C-alpha cells in the first residue's frame, strides 16, 4: 500500500510538471494505479458481497432440491492455532510434540467457501450444494 501522503506528493509533483509544460500523463497513470491499488488492498479484508437471490418470503424454508433436506448453513473455512504443550525429538531426530488441547480460532479470517464464484451451502444431511440446488418452501 502506498501511503496517502505519498500519493498527495505525487499529485503535487504532477501539478508542477503540467504547470511547466510537461505532459505528465505517465505520472497521472501512476497516481491512478496507486490509488486503485490502495482501494483494492483495503477491500481485500472486507467480506464478499452477498449475491441477490429471488425474493423469498421471510418465513420460507430453504431445502436441497434433490433430497428435500433443510439447508443448515454455509460451508466455512476458519484459521486458527492448535496450541502445543511441549516439543521433543525422537531417536531419528524427528520433531515430536504434544498438543495442549486448546485451539485459538481467528474468527476475523472466517470465509465462506465458494465454487465457481458461488457460495457453498450444507444441508442437514451434510451434503454440499450451491444456490441453484436450493428450493424454497413457505412455512
Secondary structure, DSSP 4 states (H G I P E B T S, - for coil): ---HHHHHHHHHHHHHHHHTT---HHHHHHHHHHHHHHHHHHHHTSPPPPPPPPP--TTEEEEETTT-PBEEEE-EEEEEEEEEEEEEE-TT--EEEEEEEEEEEEEEEEEE-EETTEE-EEETT--EE-GGGEEEEE-
